[in-house]
């Protein structure tokens, strides 16, 4: 064989081998299940991001995330306060089912003896069963005793605070106080925990957003060779507000804007890490919040935009949240979805995409949003239940929302519960601000919603033990 032809022959073999290896690598990459990152803000309002219409809070990284992914306009948390909303996200179940709901104080405190029930299956547990590494970073608020912490609920590691950043001194009888509660501590003396040990007290909250972010991005780099789940639950913008020195005076919206813009920076760091590590096209990232803005704190609280009221109530401002999902190459860029979605759907969607098992021995309230994310179909959710504690306050069905009871957001009107018979009725696609009660014009819709409530109650399946778990 002439030398030139021989060289060409050898080169062809080398190139063919290289191509085969590339195809094999691509096949291996395709075969690997996607990674998941859930970024969860605390008390963020529907109108607090620039991509949701805020005129003076700059959120360029979240805006880019939305431009490269999907932005939801009708996405709900499952509760209007911290503890039950977090339990719902991680279990895919209404708080009234998973034991993290109460008609009394409704959230866990530093002297609370309870926490997430052991029989509940968290998203971390479901993913860990099929080989995922799981890390939790930030606010937990599902129980601070060791058996309730993230490392006892499917996560391999934890770095964060066990409850809200304003909870570190409890008045009254200290009987039964929890392990981390100290009656002599100063206010805002919240502990910072690594796994199960306190590593700093008081936690330096001026740097806490940055440190959560560093821990989360380090976890991503450390586990890039295996499927992973990162739960990054920011303490902010829950009051008291803190931001790092680099973000002091950063926003035209003042301190609250500084806090949101640092969270936006954090999102940018996570997405940039995924890009740098070659993981972007195999990672689904969610961004949303636990409930609406804490309005009674004035300019230290956020905005629900055109929605009514805020944290602590079942008007739209208390539970409808900004929500963005990002997965380059899978989610069509620049999508705006008007489908109804919920934080509970994150549980079902992620487990389904990972090839895991959605529990079939209990009622799961989350639905699979994969068709919505990929742009291949509509969503499976046509209704939403609005609970306050263990009481069903309102129901959404399609564009309609019926209020059987109303109660104001945290503040002067928070204890004024009003029953409505017939219920108030709003068409949320015409009137998202819930100003025009059209119940008199649509008795047929009200009857349909009553039927939905009756079926829901027949299928509630709440073990008595779940409703008796002490929150405080």
N, C-alpha and C positions, 0 to 999 in steps of 0.2 A: 504494500500500500504506500503510495507517495506520502512523503513527510507532511505536506500541507493537508492532505486529506486525513491523515492520522491525527494531526493536531485538532482539526475540526471535529473529528469523531470523539476524541477525548473531551473536548469542550462541551460537545452536545450531551455526553453522559453526565458531566459535572453539573451542567445547567439543569438537565432533567432531574437529577438527584436533588438539586437545590429546590426546584419547583415542587417536587414531591414532599420535601420536608416542610416547605411553606404551606402547602395544602394541608398536610397532616397537622401542622401547628394551628392553622386556621380552624380545622375541624375540632381540634382539642379545645381551642378557645371558645368555639361555638357550643361545644358540649358542656362546658363549665356553666353552672347556673349563675344567674346574675347576683351581684352584690346589692345590698340595700343600705341606704342611709336615710334616717328619719331625723329631720331637724325640727324641733318643737319649741316654739316661743311661749312665753308665759304672759297672759293678759294683753296680747297684741290685738288691736282693733282692725276691723275690716277695712277701714280707710287709712291705715298707718303707713302704707308703702306707696312709693311713687307710681308703681305700675298698677295700683288700685286707686289712684287719683289724688294722693296727698300732694299739695302744692309746694311744700317746703322741706319735706324729709327726703333726702336723696338716697336711693337704694339701687345703685347701678348694677351690683352683682345679682340681686334678686330680679331686677329688670332684665338682665341678660339671661338669667336662668329661665324666665318666662318666655323671652324671645326665642330661646333655643328649645323650649319644651312646651308644656301645657299649663295654662292658667285657668283655674276653676272660678266661676262666679257664684255658684250655689253649693258650697261645701260647708259641712257642719261638724263641729265638735259634738260629742254625745252628751255633754253636760256644760253647765255655765260656770262651774268652779273647778278648782285644780284636781283634787284627788279622784273624783269619779271620771273626769275626762281622760286622765292618764290611764286609769284602769281599762277604760273602754278601748282606747287606742291599742294597748298591748294585748288585750284578750279578744278583741273583735265582738265584744258583748256589751249590751246596755249595762250601765252600773247597777240597775235594779236586779240584774241577774248575777253579776259577779261579786256581789257582797260589798262593793265600795260606794254605797249610797246610804244616806241617812236623812231623816226629816229634821234632825236637830242641827248640829253645826256643819254637817255635810263635808267637812274636810278633816284630815288627820292633823293632830297637834303634837307638840313635843312630849306631852304626857299621855298620848293615846296608847292604848294597849293592843290595838288591832292593826291589821294590815291586809294585804291581798291574800285571799285564801289559798292554801297549798294546792287544792284540787283544780284551781284555775290553770289553764295552759296559756302561757305568754307567747308572743311572737318569737322571742329569743329561745324559748324552750322548743318550739316547733321547728325552728331553723337549726338549732344545735343537734337535734336528733338526726338530721341529714348531713351533718359535717360542717356546719357553719361555725366560724368564730364570732363571738358576740361581745361587744363592749358598750357600756352605758356611761355617759358623761353628762353631768349636770344635775338638775333637780329631779328627785325621785318621787317623793310624796305618796308612796304606797305602803308605808310602814317603815319605821326606823330601827326596830329590833332586828337582830341578825337573821331570823328566819324569814323576814319580809324584804330584806335588801336585795338589790339586783343579783348578787352572786348566789343567792338561794332561789333565783327565779329565771335561770337560763343564761345569765350573762357570765362571761369568763372573768371580767374585770369591771370595776366601777371606780369613778372619780367624780365626786360631786357633793351636793348638800342633800340631807335626807328629807327636808320639807321646805316650805317657803322661806325666803330670805329674811322675812320679818318675824319669824317664829323661833325664839330662843329663850323666852322667859314666859312662864305661864303663871297667872295669878290663881289664888284659891288653894284648895286643899291639895297638897302634893302627894296624897296617898295614891299608890299605883303609878307613880311617875316613871317615865321611860328611862332607858339606860343613859341617854345623852342629855337628859334634862338636869339642869343645875339651878336651883332657886336663887343662887347668889350671883349669877352671871349678869353682865350688863346687857342692855337692849342691843339687838342685832348681833348677838354673839353666836351666830349659827355655826355649827361645826362643819368642817370640810373632811370628807371621808375618802380613803382609798381602800377599796374592797370592803372590809368591815371595821377598819381602824381609823380613829380620828387622827388626822395628820396636821391639822391647823385649827385653832380656835382662839379668837374669832377668825372666820374666813375673810381674807382680804378681798372684799367684793369689788374693789376698784380694778382688780386684775382678773376677776373670775371668768369673764367672757373670753378673754384671751387664753387663759389656761385651759378651759374646757376645749377650746379649739385646738390648741397644741396637743392635748391628750388624744383627741379624736383623730387628727391627721397623723400622729405618730402610730396609732393603732392601725390605720389604713396601710401605712407603709410597712408595718411589721407583718401584716397578714395579707399582703397583696398576692401571695402565691396560693391562697385558698379562698373559698367563698366567705364573705363576712357580712355582718350586720352591725351597723353603728347607730346607736340611739343617742343623739346629741340634744338634750333638753335644757335649753337656756333658762337661767333664773330670771332673766329680764324679759320684758320691762315691768315685771312685778315690782311694786314699791317695797322698800326704799330703792331709789334709782342710783346706780353706780356705773361709771364707765372709766376706762383707763385714761391716764394723762394724755395719751396721743389723740384721744377723741374729745377732749375738753374744748368746748366752744366750736366744735366741728360743724354743727347743724344750725340752720336758721330757726329751727323749731325749739332751740334751747336744750336743756338737759335731757328731756325725753327724746328729742331728735338725735342727740349725741348717742344715746343708748341704742336706738334703732339702727343708726348708721354703723355702730360697732358690730351689731348682730349681722348686718349686711356684709361687713368686712369678713366676718367669720364664715358666712356662706361662701364668699369668694375664695377663702383659703381652702375650704373643703373641696370645692369644684376644681380649683387649680391643682391640688394634690392628686385628684383622680386623673386629671389630664396628664400631669407630669409622669405618673406611674403607668400610663397606658391602660387605665381602667375605666375611662369615661364611658366607652361604648358598651361596657358590660356592667354598668351600675345604675340602678334606679334610685334617684334622690327625691325625697319628699320634703317640702317645707310647709308648715302650717302652725296653728297655735291652739292652746288648750281651751280658751274661752275669750269672750270679748273684753273690751277695755274697762278698767276700774275708774269709772267716771267721777266718783266723789273726790278724787285727788286733784281735780283741776288740771293745771298744765303738767302735772306729773303723771296724769293718766292719758290714755290714747283717745282715738276717735273711731266710732263705728261707721263713719261716712254717712251715707243716706239711710242707714238702718236705725231702727228704734232701740234706744236704751243700751245697756252694756252688761258687764259681768254680774252674775248672780240671778239673772232672770231668763225667761224663755221667750221674750221678744227676740226678733232677729238679731239685734245687736249683741245679745248675750251669747249666741251660739253659732252664727254664720261667720266663717273665718276666711281670711286669705289663704289660698292653697295653690302651690305650684309643684309640678312634677317634672323631672329632667332625666332624660335617658337618650343621649345623642345616638342617632341612627335607628332608633326604635320609635320614639315619640316624634311625630311630625312637628317640626319647628314652628313656633308662632301660633300654636293652637289655643283658642279660647273656647272652653267648654261650658255650656249652660246646663249640663247634666247635673242631677242631684247626686252629691257624694258625701261621704262621712269619714271621719278619722277611723271608724271601725272597719271601713273597707280596706284600709292599708293592711290590716292583719290578713284578710282573706286573699287579697291580691298578691301580696308578697309570698305567702305560703304556696299559692297556686303556681306562680311563676318559678319558684324554686323547685317545684316537683315534690313538695312536702304534702303532708296530710292535714287537711282542715278537719278538726275534731267533729265526729258525727254522733257523739254520745251526749251532746248538749246542743241547745239552740245557739247558733252563731248569727249575729245580726249584721255582720259585715258581708258585702257582696264583692264579686270580682270585677274590678274596674279595667281589666286588661283591654277589652275592646275599645273603651273610651281612650285609654292611653295610646293605643296603636292606631286609632282612627279607623277601626274596622267595623265598629258597631256602636249601638247606643248602650247606655247604662242599664243595669238591672234594678236599680233602686227607684221606686216610684213613691215611697213614703218615708217619713221621718217622724220619730216619736220624741217629744220634748218633755223630759222629766225634770222635776225639781225635787231632789231627794227621792222618795219612793212614790211620789204622786205624779201621775200623768197630767201634765198641764195643757198640752196642745199636740196636735197632729197635723203634719203636712201630707197631702196626697196630690201628686202632680203639682199644678200651680197653686192649689188651694191650701190654706192653713186655717184650722179651726182652733180657737182658744176656749177651752172649757174652764180654765182658771187663769187669771193674770196676777202678777205680782211684780213690783218694781225691782230695778237693779239695786245692788248694794247702796245703801244710803237711807234717806228719810222714809222712802216709800217701800223699803224692802220687806216690811212686816205686814203690809196692807194687801192681803190676798182677797181677790174678788172672784166669786163664782159666776158663770155666765150660762144661762139656759133660756133660749137657745145659745149656743156658743157664738162668739164673735167669728166672723169669717172674712178672710182677706185673699185676694188673688195676688200672690207675691210676684208674679211676672208682670203684672200691671202696676202694682202698688207695693214695692219692697219696703217702704217705710211704714206700712201697716196703719194707714190713716183712714181708709174708707171701708167701713164695715158693710159688707154686702150680704149678710146672712138672710135678710128678708127676701132677697131676689133669688136665692139658690137653696131652697129647702132640700132638693134632691141631693145636692153635694153634701150637705150636713148629714143626711141619712146614710149616704155611702160611707162617710168618715166614721159614723157611729158603728157601722158594721165592721169596719177595719179595727176599731177599738175592741169590739166584742171578741173578734177572732184573736187579737193580740193577747187579751186577758186569758182566754182559754189556753193559750200556748205559752204563757209566761214562764211556767216551770221554775219558780224560784224556791229552792229548798229553804225551809224555815231557818236553818242555821245561817244561811247567807244574810238574812235580814236582821239577825241578832248579833252580828259581829260588832263589838264596841268600837266606835270611832273616837270616842273621848270619854 
